[in-house]
Amino acid sequence: MKLKNKIAIITGASSDIGADMSKRFAEEGATVVMLGRNLQSLEKARASIKGNAVSMACDIMNNSQVLSTIDQVVGKYGKIDILVNNAAKINDAIHFHEMKDSDISDLVNTNILGTLNITKAVISKMLDNKNGTIINIGSISSERAIPRVHLAVYSATKAAISMFTKSIAVEYARRNIRCNCLNLGIINAGMIKPYLDDPQARKVLEERQPLNKIGDPEDVSKAAIFLASDDAKWITGTVLNIDGGKSASEG
């Protein structure tokens, strides 16, 4: 029960990774507030959770909605101990010059501004409680470009999140607020799941990983639980790659 009596907010909680984190955080004793834009999807994900979890509809790009939601959480539970910034979007792998301006804005608004909105609102509450930890979900695309996979804008937004993590960590370290980032490699979740259903395609991807396998949502969740727990009480400003060694290899 590493997170016993903790109040945790997880954004993008109806996604494969968000739902798995919500489930495992609850199993570790946390009360989990699952945030997302679609309440029906959140409730579907929450149905499989045996611990304490609630669903709340919230668009992180709507600042007034974010402030109202955070006030509701604190009004009900009295505090916020953990924030996991999991909500994000990724674009289709097309050339940058072929992207629509609206798609570029959507990526920037969701991945950067949305993260900033809710982090700002939560930090003000963590300061009142004189304690807190923030975990941002990033990508190894923030560190390296992938040949023939065109993700310039997505990669730029995730690079911003890495630097935001370090800046927040240093700025609030003396206020007892920690901030770390998990940079993900290929995880069997979201858009890539249908691709991995093809045994040959999966084999090709697995052979490109130093550990010769694809990551699962639980690999992300377990790392997040560690960073959220007191086991990591002296860790802040860290960007941890959850990628099976891919970022350390040449291929």
Disulfide bonds with the S-S distance in Angstrom:
none
